[in-house]
Amino acid sequence: MLLATTTIADFDSWMKVFGTTSAEKRKKYGSKGAMIFRDPNEADRVWVIFDWDQAGWQNFVSDPEVPPMLKAAGHKSKAQSLTLAAECEA
């Protein structure tokens, strides 16, 4: 699992790209799916939990076709993955 965040210009426009061309590209690099959350304090921020490993993420963000795709989606900032700090049961 991988948690990432970014800021976007418009959620609906972003979702159109995220759910189509971006999804196809993520799948190519091993992503098995994503859960999307909207930030309650920042209207232009989304948080995404990916069923994906770090190597696949790195390959995706290194792909030269990805930056134009992110621009078309309306990203206002570079997507950042977060580092897992700890795990605990229950």
N, C-alpha and C positions, 0 to 999 in steps of 0.2 A: 504494500500500500504506500501511497505517496500523497502528500498534501501540498497543494500549490495555491498561490494567490496572484491576482493581477487586478489592475483597474481598467475599466472599459468605458467607451463613450456611450453606448446604448445596448442594453441587455438583449433586446430582441434581435438586433443586427448581429451581435456577438454570437447568440445562440444559433443563428442560421449557418454561420461558418463552423462553429464548434461542433454542431450536430451533423455536418456533411463532410466537406473537404478535410477539415481538421481531424475528424473522427477516422476517416480513411487513412490518413497519414499516421495517426497515433496507433491504429491497429497494425499497420505495417511494422511498427517498432515494438509490438508486443502488448500494448494496452488492451485490457480486457473489459474496460468500462469506466464510468465516472459518475460521481454524485456531485451535484452542483449546489452551492449554497450562496445566497446573497447576504452581504454584510449588513447587519441592522443599523450600523453607525455610519457607514460610508456607502452612499447609494451607488457609487460607481465601482465598488469592489466586489469581486466574486472570489469564493474559495471553492476548490475542487479537490475531492478525494478520488484519486485514480487507483484502480486495480492494476498496478504497473510496478516494475522494478526500476531502480535508479539507473541502471545501464540503458534500459529502453528510453527513459526520459532524456538522458544525456544524448543519445543518438537522435532523438526527435528534435531537441533544441539546437543540435549541431547541423541539421539538415538545411542546406541553403534555400530550399523551397519554403521553409517555415516562416522566416521573417516577413515576406510579402503576404503570406496567408494571415499572420497575426495583424498586420497593418490593415488588411481588408476587413478583418473582424472588428476593428475599432479599438485595439489595445492602446491604452494610454501609458502603460508602463510595461516593463519587461516582466514576464511571468517568472515567479520565484518559487522553487520548491523549498519546503521547510524540513529541517532536520528533526528526526524523532529523538526526543529527549529521554523518554522512559516509557515503559509498559507496566501495567498492573492489572491484576485480576479483579473482577467485580468492581 
